[in-house]
Amino acid sequence: MSTPRFFRCLTDLSRKISLMTDSIEQKRTTLIIELKRMNQHLPASVYVPFVSQSLRNYAVLHIPVSEVKIF
């Protein structure tokens, strides 16, 4: 159940940030803080399942917070 929980945490975080009325920079700061927290508790068995038979499932080892963007 670690993969569904991981994606639920990401979608909950997205919802939280989208409801914020703060500036883009404050939203980005919140996103970075929350993703750092997720990185600390990231289970070893989280993976991104691809449907295509030519692609393997890839494990999520770390979320690079320096690469985050607010759209």
Protein Blocks (a to p, Z undefined) as FASTA:
>chain_A
ZZmmmmmmmmmmmmmmmmpcbdfklmmmmmmmmmmmmmmmmcfkbccddfblkbccdddf
bdcfklgccZZ
